[in-house]
Amino acid sequence: MTTLAPPANPSGTQTSPPTAYPPRKRTAVMKDWLFEKVHGNKLVYNTCWEDPRCDRALLDLNAESDVVMITSAGDNALAYLLDGPKRINCIDVNPRQNALLELKIAALQTLDWPNFFQLFGEGRQPDFPGLYTRHLRPGLRPESQQYWDRQQHYFNPKGARAGLYFHGGSGLFAWCASRLLGIGGSLRKDIDRLLDAKDLTEQRERYFALEDRLLKRLLGGKWRQNVSLSLVGVPASQRELIDQEHEGCAGYVRAAFRQVFTELPIADNYFYRLYLHGKYTTSCCPDYLMQENFQQLGAASDRIDLHTTTITRFLQEQPGAYSQFILLDHQDWLAANAPAALQEEWELIMANSRPGTRILLRSAASRPETVPDFVRQRCRFRNDLTAPQAKLDRVGTYAGVFLLEVTK
């Protein structure tokens, strides 16, 4: 969630029409084919790749909050519950993402913490079929039951791709990356030494000593980069923005890694540890997995409503004066592929906002090109809040993170 360049127009003044999204090229069509081929009807995200610690600082959630957000893997929705919002509406067009969050909610409500952590912390549960049948399945909607009836092997502790976090699109990428970085032995040992650094000085020295080898091994050529980005849910439109603004994927990743590995302590960075090791630990894991939060989240989990639909359709069917919108980065795809749908979505967001509503969105672009003029006229960009949080973000994979506050 780091901003690698300052957002344009922080005051929300009008700009000319967006220019970051050129007409679709044949190569982009092929990349979208690859994206669809990789994901198809699959779970894409088995974990959230946005830092909820920064989100909670930006969103100002409270007991009156009525939230609209994209589900993703559901981790951050559960983290937001710790701030006591009235309601969280989780929306995703992929029913498998909602099925994953629904499974987590069922586990919070029916399991004890050791079993809950083994399930979603380690991602491996030898008795998953038994736990699923006795405790989890009865609390799921029919469509989620049908999905998990078929995918119980995700939690199998045995096999080459053992555990939840080596399954799904992003899980396959994590498995490939962990195998790739393990080849030869010395690079993997140096990465583990980096993760064990005692302070930032030691951390910086260890990172810069391995940076060139890490990027060469991880990124490879253009074809491997396209496959890797497809696996982690980055469509062609965002890859084009990366090429335009950051001299390609290598420059983009280098900037992100330097922010994460040389500017912030690595001890609590559960994001990258997960992708290297395929599991969390009790001392390095998301907030929703911490034992001290278990009872609170179990009691509050009925405040989450799941909707398998689009943001637009949800707002058409359930209008209201919502207080926070968390849009992730899906508007990059809309801007490049369905500009009319992007316009309609923004019109409905504005119609269902109130003064003070906060809208959090991310982008592969460093400028908020997806925000139209009529939205800027009613909102101000809170760069005073996003700029300091960008320096604290533990992920660093977004070029732009923008927070809008509705003023009228």
C-alpha positions in Angstrom: 0.0 0.0 0.0 2.9 2.3 -0.6 2.8 5.4 -2.8 6.0 5.4 -4.9 5.2 8.8 -6.3 3.0 11.6 -4.8 -0.6 11.7 -6.1 -1.6 14.4 -8.5 -4.2 17.0 -7.5 -4.3 16.3 -3.7 -6.9 19.1 -3.4 -9.3 17.3 -5.7 -9.4 20.0 -8.4 -10.5 19.1 -11.9 -8.1 17.6 -14.4 -8.3 16.7 -18.1 -9.6 13.3 -19.0 -7.5 10.3 -17.9 -4.6 9.6 -20.2 -3.0 6.5 -18.5 -5.2 4.0 -20.3 -4.4 3.8 -24.0 -6.5 1.8 -26.5 -6.1 -2.0 -26.0 -3.3 -3.6 -27.9 -3.1 -7.1 -29.3 -0.5 -8.0 -26.7 -2.8 -6.8 -24.0 -5.6 -9.0 -25.3 -3.2 -11.9 -25.1 -2.3 -11.1 -21.6 -5.9 -10.9 -20.6 -6.4 -14.3 -22.2 -3.5 -15.6 -20.0 -5.1 -14.0 -17.0 -8.4 -15.7 -17.6 -6.7 -19.0 -18.5 -4.8 -19.0 -15.2 -7.8 -18.1 -13.0 -10.9 -19.4 -14.8 -13.3 -20.4 -12.1 -10.7 -20.5 -9.3 -9.9 -18.9 -6.0 -7.5 -16.1 -6.8 -6.5 -14.7 -3.4 -5.9 -17.0 -0.4 -4.7 -14.0 1.7 -5.1 -10.2 1.5 -2.2 -8.3 0.0 -3.1 -4.9 1.5 -1.8 -3.8 5.0 -4.9 -3.5 7.3 -2.8 -1.6 9.9 -2.5 1.3 7.4 -6.2 0.9 6.3 -7.5 1.2 9.8 -5.5 4.3 10.3 -6.9 5.8 7.2 -10.6 4.8 7.4 -11.6 6.1 10.9 -13.9 3.1 11.5 -16.2 3.4 14.5 -19.5 2.2 15.9 -21.5 4.1 13.3 -19.6 2.8 10.3 -21.5 1.1 7.5 -18.8 -0.2 5.2 -18.8 -1.3 1.6 -15.7 -3.2 0.5 -14.3 -5.8 -1.9 -14.0 -9.2 -0.1 -10.7 -10.5 -1.5 -9.6 -13.2 1.0 -11.6 -11.6 3.8 -8.6 -11.1 6.2 -9.0 -7.3 6.2 -12.7 -7.4 6.7 -12.1 -9.4 9.9 -9.4 -6.9 11.0 -11.8 -4.0 10.5 -14.2 -5.7 13.0 -11.6 -4.9 15.7 -12.7 -1.2 15.4 -16.3 -2.0 16.1 -18.1 -1.0 12.9 -21.9 -1.4 12.7 -21.9 -3.4 9.4 -19.4 -4.5 6.8 -20.8 -5.4 3.4 -18.2 -7.7 1.6 -18.7 -7.7 -2.2 -17.0 -9.9 -4.7 -17.9 -11.1 -8.2 -15.9 -14.3 -7.5 -18.0 -16.5 -5.3 -14.9 -18.4 -4.2 -13.6 -15.4 -2.4 -16.8 -15.0 -0.4 -16.7 -18.8 0.3 -13.2 -18.4 1.8 -14.4 -15.6 4.1 -17.5 -17.5 5.0 -15.4 -20.5 6.0 -13.3 -18.2 8.3 -16.4 -16.8 9.9 -17.8 -20.3 10.5 -14.5 -21.3 12.1 -14.4 -18.2 14.3 -17.9 -19.1 15.5 -17.5 -22.8 16.1 -13.8 -23.7 16.7 -11.4 -23.0 19.5 -8.4 -20.9 18.8 -5.8 -23.7 18.4 -7.9 -25.3 15.7 -8.6 -22.0 14.1 -5.0 -21.0 14.0 -4.0 -24.5 12.6 -6.6 -24.0 9.9 -5.8 -20.5 8.8 -2.4 -19.8 10.4 -0.6 -22.9 9.4 -3.0 -23.6 6.5 -2.7 -27.3 7.3 -5.3 -29.4 9.2 -5.0 -33.2 9.2 -8.6 -33.5 10.5 -10.1 -31.0 8.1 -12.7 -33.3 6.7 -13.9 -34.1 10.3 -13.9 -30.5 11.4 -15.6 -29.4 8.2 -18.4 -31.9 8.5 -19.0 -31.5 12.2 -18.5 -27.7 12.7 -18.0 -25.7 9.5 -20.2 -27.0 6.8 -23.5 -26.4 8.7 -22.8 -22.7 8.9 -22.2 -22.2 5.2 -24.6 -21.2 2.4 -25.3 -23.9 -0.2 -23.0 -22.4 -2.8 -20.1 -22.2 -0.3 -20.8 -25.8 0.8 -20.6 -26.9 -2.8 -17.2 -25.2 -3.2 -15.6 -26.5 0.0 -17.0 -30.0 -0.5 -14.7 -30.2 -3.5 -11.7 -28.3 -2.2 -11.0 -30.0 1.2 -7.6 -31.0 -0.1 -6.5 -27.4 0.2 -5.8 -28.0 3.9 -4.0 -31.3 3.4 -0.7 -31.2 5.3 0.9 -33.7 2.9 2.0 -33.4 -0.7 4.2 -31.0 -2.7 1.7 -28.2 -2.4 0.7 -28.8 1.2 -1.7 -26.3 2.8 -4.1 -23.5 1.9 -1.4 -21.0 1.1 0.0 -22.9 -1.8 -3.4 -23.2 -3.5 -5.5 -20.8 -5.6 -3.9 -18.5 -8.1 -1.7 -16.6 -5.6 -0.9 -19.8 -3.8 0.4 -21.4 -7.0 2.6 -18.3 -7.4 3.8 -18.6 -3.8 4.6 -22.3 -4.3 6.5 -21.6 -7.5 8.4 -18.7 -6.0 9.4 -20.6 -2.9 10.7 -23.5 -5.0 12.5 -21.1 -7.4 14.2 -19.3 -4.6 15.2 -22.6 -3.0 17.2 -23.7 -6.0 20.9 -23.8 -5.2 20.4 -23.2 -1.5 22.6 -20.1 -0.9 20.0 -17.5 -2.0 17.3 -19.1 0.2 19.7 -19.1 3.2 20.5 -15.4 2.6 16.7 -14.6 2.4 16.2 -16.5 5.7 19.0 -14.5 7.2 17.4 -11.3 6.0 14.1 -12.3 7.7 16.1 -12.9 10.9 17.8 -9.5 11.0 17.9 -7.9 14.4 17.7 -4.2 13.3 17.3 -2.0 10.3 21.0 -1.5 9.8 21.6 -5.3 9.6 18.5 -5.7 7.5 19.6 -3.2 4.9 23.1 -4.7 4.6 21.6 -8.2 4.1 19.0 -7.0 1.6 21.4 -5.1 -0.7 23.8 -8.0 -0.6 21.2 -10.3 -2.2 19.0 -7.8 -4.2 20.4 -8.5 -7.7 20.3 -12.3 -7.2 16.8 -12.2 -5.7 15.3 -10.1 -8.6 17.1 -12.1 -11.3 15.9 -15.4 -9.8 12.4 -14.2 -9.0 11.5 -12.2 -12.1 13.3 -14.0 -15.0 12.2 -12.9 -18.5 9.1 -11.1 -19.8 7.1 -14.3 -20.2 7.7 -15.5 -16.6 6.8 -12.0 -15.4 3.5 -12.1 -17.2 2.7 -15.5 -15.8 3.6 -14.5 -12.3 1.6 -11.3 -12.4 -1.4 -13.3 -13.7 -1.1 -15.7 -10.9 -1.3 -13.0 -8.2 -4.3 -11.4 -9.9 -2.7 -8.5 -11.9 -4.6 -8.1 -15.2 -3.0 -6.8 -18.4 -4.3 -3.2 -17.9 -2.3 -2.9 -14.7 0.8 -4.5 -16.3 0.7 -1.8 -18.9 0.6 0.9 -16.2 3.6 -0.8 -14.6 5.5 -0.8 -17.9 4.7 2.9 -18.5 5.6 4.3 -15.0 8.3 2.1 -13.6 10.4 0.9 -16.6 8.7 -2.5 -16.5 8.1 -5.1 -13.8 11.7 -5.2 -12.6 11.8 -1.5 -11.8 8.5 -1.7 -10.1 9.4 -4.7 -7.9 12.9 -3.2 -7.1 11.3 0.0 -5.8 8.7 -1.9 -3.7 11.3 -4.3 -2.2 13.6 -1.5 -1.2 10.7 0.2 0.6 9.7 -3.0 2.4 13.0 -4.5 3.2 15.2 -1.5 3.9 12.9 1.0 5.5 10.6 -1.1 7.7 11.4 -3.7 10.4 10.9 -7.2 9.0 9.9 -8.8 12.2 6.2 -8.3 11.8 6.0 -8.5 8.0 3.8 -11.5 7.7 3.0 -10.8 4.1 6.4 -11.9 2.6 7.1 -14.5 5.3 3.9 -16.3 4.2 4.8 -16.4 0.5 8.2 -17.8 1.4 7.2 -20.4 4.0 3.6 -21.1 3.1 2.3 -20.5 6.7 2.2 -17.9 9.5 3.6 -18.1 13.0 1.8 -17.1 16.2 4.3 -14.2 16.5 4.0 -13.0 12.9 0.5 -13.2 11.5 -2.5 -11.0 10.6 -4.6 -9.5 13.4 -7.5 -11.8 12.8 -5.3 -14.8 13.7 -4.0 -13.4 17.0 -5.2 -15.3 20.0 -6.1 -12.1 21.9 -8.5 -11.1 19.2 -10.2 -14.5 18.8 -13.2 -14.1 21.1 -13.9 -10.5 20.0 -14.0 -11.5 16.3 -16.1 -14.5 17.0 -18.7 -12.4 18.7 -18.7 -9.6 16.1 -18.5 -11.8 12.9 -22.2 -11.7 12.4 -21.8 -8.0 11.4 -20.3 -9.1 8.1 -22.7 -9.6 5.1 -21.5 -11.4 2.0 -22.7 -10.4 -1.5 -21.6 -12.1 -4.7 -22.1 -9.3 -7.1 -20.5 -6.0 -8.3 -20.2 -2.8 -6.4 -22.7 -1.2 -8.9 -25.3 -3.9 -8.6 -25.0 -3.9 -4.8 -25.6 -0.1 -4.6 -28.5 -0.4 -7.0 -30.2 -3.0 -4.9 -29.2 -1.8 -1.4 -28.9 2.0 -1.5 -27.8 3.8 1.7 -25.6 6.5 3.1 -22.5 4.4 3.5 -19.5 5.7 5.6 -16.5 3.9 4.1 -15.8 2.3 0.7 -12.7 0.1 0.2 -12.3 -0.4 -3.5 -8.9 -2.1 -3.7 -7.5 -1.7 -7.3 -10.4 -3.0 -9.5 -11.0 0.4 -11.0 -7.7 0.0 -13.0 -9.3 -2.8 -14.9 -12.6 -0.9 -15.4 -10.8 2.2 -16.7 -9.0 0.2 -19.3 -11.8 -2.2 -20.3 -15.2 -0.8 -19.3 -15.1 3.0 -18.8 -18.9 3.3 -18.9 -19.1 0.8 -16.0 -16.5 2.9 -14.1 -18.5 6.0 -14.6 -21.7 4.3 -13.4 -19.9 2.9 -10.4 -18.6 6.3 -9.4 -22.1 7.8 -9.8 -23.6 5.3 -7.5 -20.8 5.6 -4.9 -21.4 9.4 -4.8 -25.2 8.9 -4.6 -24.7 6.5 -1.7 -22.2 8.6 0.3 -22.6 11.3 2.8 -20.4 14.2 4.0 -17.5 12.6 5.7 -17.6 9.3 3.8 -14.1 8.0 3.1 -13.2 6.1 -0.1 -10.0 4.1 -0.2 -8.6 2.9 -3.5 -5.4 1.6 -4.9 -3.8 1.6 -8.3 -0.8 0.5 -10.3 -0.6 4.1 -11.4 0.9 6.8 -9.2 -1.8 9.3 -10.2 -5.5 8.9 -9.4 -6.5 8.6 -13.0 -9.7 6.6 -12.3 -11.3 9.4 -10.3 -13.5 11.5 -12.6 -14.0 15.3 -12.3 -17.5 15.2 -10.9 -16.1 13.1 -8.0 -13.2 15.5 -7.4 -15.8 18.3 -7.2 -17.4 16.7 -4.2 -14.3 15.2 -2.5 -10.9 16.1 -1.3 -7.8 13.9 -1.4 -6.5 13.2 2.0 -2.8 13.1 1.1 -2.1 14.4 4.6 -3.2 10.9 5.8 -1.9 8.6 3.0 1.6 10.1 2.8 2.7 9.1 6.3 0.9 5.7 6.1 2.7 5.0 2.8 6.0 5.0 4.7 4.6 2.4 7.2 3.1 0.0 4.7 4.5 -3.5 4.9 3.4 -4.6 1.4 4.6 -1.9 -1.0 3.2 -3.3 -4.2 0.8 -0.4 -5.2 2.2 2.7 -6.9 -0.8 4.7 -5.7 -3.0 4.6 -2.6 -5.6 7.3 -2.5 -8.1 8.3 0.2 -11.0 10.6 -0.8 -13.3 12.3 1.7 -16.7 13.4 0.6 -17.2 17.1 1.5 -20.6 17.8 0.1 
